């Protein structure tokens, strides 16, 4: 099932927004890292809702761990998952592999 072009870019916008929310903890030194305890499960849940299947579950687990570990908030997890889903995975589908008999 493919998403329409507008849904694809809506997902990109939401991914950038969620990555921005995750990086907000850098704005308040020391105290901001405690907000990650609240944001980590929310980010994991959002990731599994945006991206279905095993890839979404794996990305949700990664987002959870990434948000809990101090200093890793710079990793744009949602945006990387968007790239994987809409750029890299799409290219793989179009590629054919020829096998010599």
N, C-alpha and C positions, 0 to 999 in steps of 0.2 A: 504494500500500500504506500503510494508516494504522496507527499504533502504538496499542496499548491505552492506556487512561488511566494504568495503573500504570507502563508503560514510559515514558510521557511525563514523569511526575514523577520517575522514576528518572533519566532524562536530565537533568532540571533539577537534581537533587541532585548528579549527577556534574559538571555544568557549573559549579555553584557551588564544588564541591570543587576542580576544576582551576583555576578563576580564583583561588581562595585560595592554591593552591600557587604559581601564577605571581606573586602579590603578596608571597610570603614574602621575596623578595629585598630588600624595603624594611626588613626587621627587622634586617639587618646592613649598616650603611652601607658603601659602597665595595666590600666583599668580596661582598656579595649580588648585585651586578650581574654578577659573573663566573659565578654559578650559572645565569644566564639563557642562557649559551652552551650549557649542558647541557640546560636545560628547553625551549629554543626548538624543537629538532627533535622532542622528545617531544610537546610540545603540538601541533605541526603534525600529527604522525602520529595522535594521539588524535582530533583534530578530524576528520580524514578518515575515521576509523573510526566515529565517532559519527554523522556527517552525510554521507550518500552523495551521489554525483553531482557535478555541476559546482559547486554551491553549497558543498558540503563541501570540495572541492579549493581553491576560492577562499578560504574561511574558514581552511583549513589554511595557505595561503600568507600570509594576513594575520596569523594567530597567530604564525607563525614570525618575520616581520618585527617585529611588535609586541613580542615577547619579547626580541628582540635589541637594540632601540633603548632605551637607558637612559631611565627616567622614564615610559615608556608602559605600565608594568605595571598602572596604575590602570584601564586599559580592560578591562572584563569580557568579553573576546572570546567565550568559551564561552557565557556567559549571553545575550549579544546574539544569537548564532546560534540558541540555543534559542528566544528570543522570535521571531526571524524565522521559524523552522521551525514552531513550534506556535501562534503567535498571529497574526502579520501575514500569513503565507502562507496560513493556514487561512481568514482573513477574505476574502482575494482569491478563493479558490476558490468561495465562496458568493455572490459578487457577480456579477450579470449585467449585461451592457451591451446596451441597446436601441438599435437603429439604425433611423432613419426611412428608408423607401424613397424 
